[in-house]
Amino acid sequence: KEDMERVKSFYQREGFTDVTVEYEIKPDAKKAYLLYITISVVEGKKYLVGSVILQGNKDITEKEILSRLNSCIPGKVFSQEAMKNDITGVQGLYFDRGYISAVVQESTIVNSATSRVDITYAITENQVAYVDKIKIRGNIKTKDVVIRRELRIHPGEKFDGDKLRRSKERLTNLGFFEEVSYDTEETKLADKKNLLVDVKETKTGAFSFGGGYSTVD
C-alpha cells in the first residue's frame, strides 16, 4: 500500500492529477510461497498550468509576487506539491517585509476551453508586525547577553526575515548550540509580537588522558 502511494505521488508530480493506482495479489498455482503482484495504473490526463491570478495584494506588487513563483507557472506541469512550493515562496516574501500573519489561499479550476488548470491565489496581507520583546529560551549555561549580541533584529523593529536568518547563522556559528529556532508570542497590541528565540545547547567539551605500563617497565 505504501508503494502504491509512492507511485501515485510520482504521477501527480508529473501532472497526472486524476491518476489511480491499484494492485492485485495472486498466489502461484503450484508453489503457494510465490505471489504475483499486478499493478494497474490508470494515468488519466496530464494537466498543465493555464493562468495564475493574484487577488488581495496591496502593499506588494504583482510583479514582485510573480517573481517568487517558480514551480507552478503557465505552461509548466501542474501538481499540488509544486503549487505548495510557490505558496511558501509568496509567504516568505511577505514575511521578509514584516507581514508575518499574511495568509495565502489557493483555488484551482480546469478551464474547459484550454483544458489547463487556472490557479488563483487569494492573499490576505494583514498588518506589519513589530518586535515588542525578545525572549530567549533553552539556554542553561550560555548567558542571555551572549545570545542577544548576535541578534541582528531588535525590539521596536519590524519583523525581517533576512535579519532573522542572519541572526540564526551567527548563533549557529558560535558552536554553542545544536539547534536554533524562532517562534512568536501574542501581546496586547495587534501589531506587536514577542520574538521567542529557542536554543538547544551542545554538549560541553571533555578532557581525558590515560596511561599504561608493561611488565618490562
Residue pairs with C-beta under 8 A, 6 or more apart in sequence:
4 21
4 22
4 23
4 39
7 21
7 39
7 41
8 19
8 20
8 21
9 81
11 19
11 21
11 41
11 43
12 19
12 79
12 80
12 81
13 77
13 79
13 81
13 82
14 46
14 77
14 79
15 46
15 47
15 48
15 77
15 78
15 79
16 43
16 44
16 45
16 46
16 47
17 44
17 45
17 47
17 78
17 79
17 80
17 117
18 44
18 45
19 41
19 42
19 43
19 44
20 41
20 42
20 44
21 39
21 40
21 41
22 39
22 40
23 37
23 38
23 39
23 40
24 37
24 38
24 40
25 35
25 36
25 37
25 38
26 35
26 36
26 38
27 34
27 35
27 36
28 34
28 35
28 36
45 115
46 77
47 77
47 78
47 110
47 115
47 116
47 117
48 75
48 76
48 77
48 78
48 116
48 117
49 72
49 73
49 74
49 75
49 76
49 77
49 78
49 116
49 117
49 119
50 74
50 111
50 114
50 116
50 117
50 118
50 119
51 74
51 111
51 116
51 118
51 119
52 66
52 69
52 72
52 73
52 74
52 118
52 119
52 120
52 121
53 118
53 119
53 120
53 121
54 62
54 65
54 66
54 120
54 121
54 123
55 120
55 121
55 122
55 123
56 122
56 123
56 124
56 125
57 65
57 123
57 125
58 125
59 97
59 99
59 125
60 93
60 94
60 97
60 125
64 93
65 90
65 93
65 121
65 123
68 86
68 89
68 90
68 92
68 93
69 86
69 89
69 90
70 85
70 86
70 89
71 82
71 83
71 85
71 86
72 78
72 79
72 82
72 83
72 85
72 86
72 119
73 86
76 82
78 108
78 116
78 117
78 119
83 106
83 108
83 119
87 104
87 106
87 121
90 104
90 121
90 123
91 102
91 104
92 161
94 100
94 102
94 104
94 123
94 125
95 102
95 159
95 161
96 160
96 161
96 162
97 128
98 128
98 129
98 130
98 158
98 159
98 160
99 125
99 126
99 127
99 128
99 129
100 129
100 159
100 184
100 193
101 126
101 127
101 129
102 123
102 124
102 125
102 126
103 123
103 124
103 126
104 121
104 122
104 123
104 124
105 121
105 122
105 123
105 124
106 119
106 120
106 121
106 122
107 119
107 120
107 122
108 117
108 118
108 119
108 120
109 117
109 118
109 120
110 116
110 117
110 118
111 117
111 118
127 190
127 191
128 158
128 159
128 191
129 158
129 159
129 184
129 191
129 192
129 193
130 156
130 157
130 158
130 159
130 191
130 192
130 193
131 153
131 154
131 155
131 156
131 157
131 158
131 159
131 192
131 193
131 194
131 195
132 155
132 187
132 189
132 192
132 193
132 194
133 155
133 187
133 194
133 195
134 148
134 151
134 153
134 154
134 155
134 194
134 195
134 197
135 185
135 194
135 195
135 196
135 197
136 144
136 147
136 148
136 196
136 197
136 199
137 196
137 197
137 198
137 199
138 198
138 199
138 200
138 201
139 147
139 199
139 201
140 201
141 201
141 204
142 176
142 177
142 199
142 201
146 174
146 176
147 171
147 197
147 199
150 167
150 170
150 171
150 174
151 167
151 170
151 171
151 197
152 163
152 164
152 166
152 167
152 170
153 159
153 160
153 163
153 164
153 167
153 195
157 163
159 193
159 195
164 182
168 180
168 182
171 177
171 180
171 197
171 199
172 180
175 202
176 199
176 201
176 202
177 199
177 200
177 201
177 202
178 200
178 201
178 202
179 198
179 199
179 200
180 197
180 198
180 199
180 200
181 197
181 198
182 195
182 196
182 197
182 198
183 196
183 198
184 193
184 194
184 195
184 196
185 193
185 194
185 195
185 196
186 193
186 194
187 193
187 194
